[in-house]
Amino acid sequence: MTNNIYFIANWKMFGSTSLLNSLNKLINLSKLKKYKNSKIIYFPPFTLIKDFIKKFNKSKISVGAQNCHHVQDYGSFTGSISPKMLKDLGCKYVILGHSENRNDGESDLDVNKKIISALNKNLKIVFCIGETLKEKRKKLTHSVFKKQINRGLKGVKNYRNVLVAYEPVWSIGTGVIPKSKELEINVSKIRKLLSKRTKYKLPILYGGSVSSKNINSLKNISGINGFLVGSASQNSKKFIDIIKKTIN
Ligand code: 13P
């Protein structure tokens, strides 16, 4: 079982170099002994990855990309970035299967191909799963988990570089989070499905409207190893607050 607690900042299509200075306090915090088990990882847009890597150079904060192409190295794919390119840049992680990309037409098979390629290039993956509101209302949540996990992780042999993020689609950007009991049941279902594929206890993160206001209740949900934070992570004060409240 991992003792690490993950704090992931997904900046989506936001951010600019002018925001880099706002990260100084976070860099200082990450060096404190108290936070030695906190794994802070930033996922800026592609255009800022190099600046972030430079900024976090002497800290323990890692950097990842928000997506990649399924072809590992090079190819004629206009506008795309390969796992090799991310690795060469100094990225350690990549988010795959985010619902915003699934919503744009990315299938479980597409996600699976990306996962296999990224793992082949030694990137750690944050594999996102989660049900839509329609699926939740039809009580399909657990079958959605099963489908997304079984299809997305098909052919994966080494799970050491796999993190799973449970992001209910209806919770992303809405300010609404699942009820504690519901979240606990869903996380335990995900854990069960994963344990059929690997003996290794994968970190399971929660994402969807995580904020400094609701973190005190979210941090008490059993089975969760960290948080995937969208909009609140773009404000470093709020992000620091989330980390501090979780660790205290
Ligand atoms: P919000 O925290 O803005 O709801 O976004 C969650 C998310 O999609 C993180 O990947």
Residues whose N, C-alpha, C, O or C-beta is under 5 A from the ligand:
A	BS01	13P	N10 S171 I172 G173 T174 G207 G208 S209 V210 L228 V229 G230 S231 A232
